[in-house]
Amino acid sequence: MDSPLTSFLQNEIQAKKDKGLYNEVDILSSENGPIIKINDRELINLASNNYLGLATNPALKEAAIDAINTFGVGAGAVRSINGTMTLHQELETALAEFKGTQAALAFQSGFNCNMGAISAIIDKNDAVLSDALNHASIIDGCRLSGAKIIRYNHSDMEDLRQKAKEAKESQKYNKMMVITDGVFSMDGDVALLPEIVEIAEEFGLMTYVDDAHGSGVMGKGAGTVKHFGLQDKVDIQMGTLSKAVGVIGGYVAGKQLLIDWLKVSARPFLFSTASTPADTAAALTAIKQLKASDQLQTQLWENARYLQKGLKDLGFTLSPTETPITPVIIGDENIAQTFSKRLMEEGVYAKAIVFPTVPLGTGRIRNMPTAAHNKAMLDRAIEVYEKVGKELAIIE
Ligand SMILES: *Cc1c(COP(=O)(O)O)cnc(C)c1O
């Protein structure tokens, strides 16, 4: 007889396979740059979050190596005991300056940053208004907090206003917070932050923006909040060091008082070892570079516009994106999967994203152009799209 664990796992894995939701992981044998190697084949990479190419930047590599030589490979303790090094402090000062806030606090990942920060701020006596398309780490952070989760329809400001009004009038909650992604990663659309801030002011909501996909991309690199000039109006700005910044980690930027509180209450700060010297030094170097020049952002946006125009001119339908995220809508889930597979056979790596990550019938290929791509790579990708698109009768 199978053990309870084995039968549970077999059933669940089979159920996922039956629904076509069992993902096989591809293994890279190269760095995650504009060209990657999988199974000994070189592919044009349109799947990474390495927006600015910083994951493979020589200055960041050098900073990481220097940090290892000076500080070792591990921080040796959690931040609140003695794992905080001058590198962490310098990174946090740089982040606060970059974001235009009084202070900042770095975490080991964006995911644990949301888990730790949200649950340090709200609890079971509170309510959180959360956009229906918010990232999994926001959803988990909200659940962990025990607060009442009130979902509003994606970027639907009437729905948010109505639900904020009801929550306020019920007088059931000590505190209320609205939480949203700055850039939504499946469509590339941008949160309506000016309206959200206005509603928050009207109903006394705290505001929390997760700018994982906006940092380094929007607002000359400083993110979506800065893009809208709202750095004094958004209470809690969260971001990652793992997407455009190219390394790993997360952070919260805001008032000094907020950071003081997180240092004594955010559980990943208190109970999980500090990020490594190498990661911290590399992230610090990236933030300094982003502050010094917007050349990489300019290149990213130029490449994104070029790819988006090329695909539209061929007759493909893109999601209503406002950022470099370039989803090509295919529709049927199976055709989207086949499309991605055919792209790979032709030398282009781009992932299919299907239900339940996106609504049923809106299966898509999500393309992530970066500053590190050159025109020849993008032209080749567009050529391959034309071939596969005609073959699968998505375009004429
Ligand atoms: C990727 C992402 C995270 C998690 O960040 P990591 O640094 O990869 O853990 C959190 N929020 C959003 C919106 C994201 O896209």
The ligand as an SDF file (V2000), in Angstrom:
LIG
                    3D

 15 15  0  0  0  0  0  0  0  0999 V2000
    8.1920   38.9180   -8.7160 C   0  0  0  0  0  0  0  0  0  0  0  0
    7.2620   39.6430   -7.8140 C   0  0  0  0  0  0  0  0  0  0  0  0
    7.3920   39.5580   -6.4250 C   0  0  0  0  0  0  0  0  0  0  0  0
    8.4060   38.6580   -5.7730 C   0  0  0  0  0  0  0  0  0  0  0  0
    9.6850   39.1720   -5.8880 O   0  0  0  0  0  0  0  0  0  0  0  0
   10.9690   38.2330   -5.7200 P   0  0  0  0  0  0  0  0  0  0  0  0
   12.0470   39.2030   -5.4410 O   0  0  0  0  0  0  0  0  0  0  0  0
   11.1490   37.5080   -7.0070 O   0  0  0  0  0  0  0  0  0  0  0  0
   10.7070   37.3200   -4.5830 O   0  0  0  0  0  0  0  0  0  0  0  0
    6.5330   40.2980   -5.6480 C   0  0  0  0  0  0  0  0  0  0  0  0
    5.5720   41.0820   -6.2020 N   0  0  0  0  0  0  0  0  0  0  0  0
    5.4030   41.1720   -7.5370 C   0  0  0  0  0  0  0  0  0  0  0  0
    4.3250   42.0380   -8.0970 C   0  0  0  0  0  0  0  0  0  0  0  0
    6.2350   40.4480   -8.3890 C   0  0  0  0  0  0  0  0  0  0  0  0
    6.0670   40.5330   -9.7090 O   0  0  0  0  0  0  0  0  0  0  0  0
  1  2  1  0
  2  3  1  0
  2 14  2  0
  3  4  1  0
  3 10  2  0
  4  5  1  0
  5  6  1  0
  6  7  2  0
  6  8  1  0
  6  9  1  0
 10 11  1  0
 11 12  2  0
 12 13  1  0
 12 14  1  0
 14 15  1  0
M  END
$$$$
